[in-house]
Amino acid sequence: MTTARLWYQGARPKTLGAAISPVLVGTAAGSLDGPIDWPRAAAAAVVALALQVGVNFANDYSDGVRGTDAHRRGPVRLTATGLATPRAVQRAALLSFALAAVVGAALSIVVEPWLLLIGLAAIVAAATYTGGPRPYGYIGLGEVMVLVFFGFVATVGSAYVQHATVPGVAWVAALAAGLPACGILLANNVRDVDTDRVSGKRTLAVRLGAERARGLYVVCVAGAILAVVACGAFVPTAFLALLALPAAVAPVRAMLTRRDPPGLIAALIGTVRFQLVLSALLAIGLWAG
């Protein structure tokens, strides 16, 4: 019987910062056009977190049944290790997506019904990352889709649901929130590059090679910092987010110098922390502006 602790670990809680970060930044950007509507902000956070948990369980299920996770190092894999049945893991993914759909639908109806189409696209993207007959995570498009949905869609969408407007800075702030999320996925895939290559999972790290993927990771971190500088051109108090720079040092060093799975897992977790610190400080700076 799968325990609550195992389900919690299977949800990969250490990655959930990638979901909450763009909501923080987007909500703060939306506050430039009026006071924050906290129930709408909370609903946006629930949708983002439910989608992240859903994609984590869906990835666990799909990679587990395909055999991709058979020799993988990292967070617990419920399906591959037999700690939960594939059907149970699939059900957990579907329940998470259902929660995102229900809360997202309610939010869309209150703000603008056409947002239902955006929500549907987000759920489809989450489900087909490693699921379905042609999962885009297996052909190297994972980072692109992360930037689209956990960068632009989540950030700009969180800003829009506040007052049905999008301040210009929200588009730039989306890069500050989204590029570290791409870095998180790169750190994960560099760790797994050898096993993914053998199993036929052609992630971007596999296509580029581990060393070039490390370089792209650095570009993502640097791009997020440059995006903060650009936000400061719109709202000077956004420069507060530059105080997050020290949080980037450890994960960047680990990505460039470590080759062992524990070292790359540390890089992944450090990137999540950097993203959260950067996003929280940027949100404070935008809100103060």
N, C-alpha and C positions, 0 to 999 in steps of 0.2 A: 504494500500500500504506500503510495507516494505521500510523504509528509508535507505539511504546510511550509516547512523550512526549505524543502527541495523545490517546491513550486516557486517560492520566493527567489531562490538562487537561479532557477530556470528562467525567471523573468529578467535576469541580468540587471539588477538594480543599479549597479555602478555605471551603466550606460545611460541612465534616464536623464542625466543632465543635458544630453543632446536634445531632449524633447522640451524641457522646461526653459532652456536658455532663449530660444527665439520668441517664446511667449512673453518672457520678461521684457525683452528688448522691444518687441512689437507693441506691447501694451503701453510702455513708456513713451514710445514714439507717438502713439495715438493720443496720449495725454497732451500733446502740443496743441491739439484742436479743442480741448475741453477737459473737464475732470474725468478721472478714471471711473468707468462703470465696473465695479468690482465683480458683480455676478457674471457679467460677460467675460471678464478676464479669467475668472475661475473656470467657466465652461470651456474656454479655449485651452486652458491648462489640462483639464480632464481629457479633452479630445486628443491633445498632443501626447500625453502620457499613455493613454489607452492604445493609440496607434503604435507607439514605441514598444510597449509590452506585447502587443499583437504581432508585430513584425519579428520580435525576438522569439516568441513561441513558434511562429510560422517558419522561421529559419531553422529552429531546432528540429521541427517536424520534417521539413523538406530535405534538409541535409542529412538527417538521420536515416530516413527511408531510402535515400539515394546512396548511402554509404560514405558520403563525403566526410562525416565527422568521426569515422571509425578510429583514426589515430591522431585526432586533434588535441592540442593543448590549449587550455584557457578555461573560461567559465564552464560550469557543469552543463553537460548535454543530456537532457532527460531521455530523449529517444534513442540515441546511439548507445548509451550506457545501459539501457533497459530499466532505468529508474522509474519510468512511466511508459505506458503503452503509447504507440503512435496515435491511436484514436483519442486518447485523453489529452495529449499535447495539442493535437489539431483542434480539439474542442476548446481548449484554453485560448488558442489564437482566435477562434471564431467568437468566443464570448467577449474578448477584448475589443475586437473589431465592432461587435454589436454595440458595446458601450459607447465607443467613439461615434458610431452612426446615430444612436439615439440622442446623445447630448449634442452632437454636431447638427443634427436636424432641427432640434429645438432652438439652438442658437441661430441657425440660418433663417428660420421662420420669423424670429424676432427682428433680425437685422435686414436681410435681403434673401428671399427664397432662392435666387439663382446661385447662392453660395452652396446649395445642396450639390451642384455639379462638381464644385471644387472638392467637397468632402468625399464624394463618390470616387473621384480620381485619386485622392490620397489613399483611400482604402484599397483600391485596385493596385496602386503602386506598392503599397505595403505587402499585399498578399502575393504579388508576383515577383518580388525581389529574388527569392529562391524557389518559389512555387510555380506550378503550372508547367505546360510543355516546353516553354522557351523562357526560363527565368533570366531577367536582364542582369542579375548579379553574377551569372555564369559567363557573361560575355564582356565584362569590364565596364558596365554602365552604372555600377552601384554608387560611386562617388558623385557622378553627374546628377542622379536622381536624389541623392541626399541633399545636395546643394539646392536643387529645385524645391523639394518639399520641406526639408528641415531647415532650409535657409529662407528662400523667398516666400513660399506659400505660408509657412508658419509665422514668419515675422510680419510680412505685409498683411496677412490675414488677421493676425492678432491686433494690428493697428486699425484695420478697416472696421472690425466689429465694434470698436469703441464708439465711433461717431459717423460711420459710413463714409469716411474720407481717408486718404492715405497721404500723410505729410511726405514731402520729397525725401527727407532724411531716412525714412523707413526702408527705402530701396537700398541705400548704402549700408544701413545698419544690418540688413539681411545678410550681407557678406561677412560682417563681423561675427554674427551668430552661426552662419552656415559653414564657413570655411573650416573652423575648428572641428565641426561635425564630420567633414570630409577627412580631416586628419585622424579622427578617431577610427574611421573605417580603414584608412590606409594602415594605421598601426596594427589593427586586427589582421588585415590581409597580408601584411609583410610577415607577421608571425607565422601565418599559415601557408606561405607561398609554396613550400615544398610539398605538403600534403595536398594542397589544392591542385597543383600541377599534375600530380599523379592521378587524382580523381577526375580530372577533366574540367575542373572549375576554373575558367579563364578570367579571373578577377583582373582589375587594372594592375595590381602588383605583379601578377603572373605575366601579364602582357609586357609590362615595362621592364621587369626584372626588379629584384629587391632593392638594389642600390639606387636606381632611378626613382623608384617609389619613395625611398627615403628622402630624396631631393624634392620630390613633389610635396611631401609632407611639410618640409620646411617652407616651401612656397605658400602652402595653405596657412601656416601660422603667421608668416610675414604678411600675407594678404589681409588677414584679419586685423592685424595691427594697423596697416595702412588704411583699412576701412574705418577704423576708429578715428584716425587723423582726419579723414574726409568728413566724418560725422561732426568733428569739431569745427569744421568750416561752416556747417549749418548751425550748430548749437555749441558754442564754446565750452560749456560745462561738460560736454561729452568727452573732453580730453581727460577727465577723471579716470576713464577706463585704461589709460596708459599705465596706471599703477598696477595693472595685471601683468605687466611684462616679466617680473621675476618668476611668476608662476609658470611661464613658458620654458624657462631654462632647463629644468630637470627633464621634462619629456622630450625636448629637442635633443638634449645630450644623449638620452637613452636611445632614441631612434637612430642617431648617427653612430653610436659606439657599441650598442649591445646587439648580439646575434642570438642569444638564448631566449627561449619562450618566456621565462619569468621577467627578464629585462624588458621585453617588448610588451608584456602585459602591464608592467609598471608604466611604460610610455603611454599606453592606451588610457590607463586610469589618470595619469598626470594630465593628459590632454583634456579629459572630461573636466578635471578640476580647473584647468586654465580657462576652458570655455565658460564654465559657470562663473568664475571670478570676473572674467572679462565682461560677460553679459550682465551680471549684477551691477557692476560699476558703470557700465554704459547705460543701463536702465536708470540708475540713480541720476547720472549726468543729464540724460534726456528729460527725465521728469523734472529735475531742478531747473531746466532751461525753459 
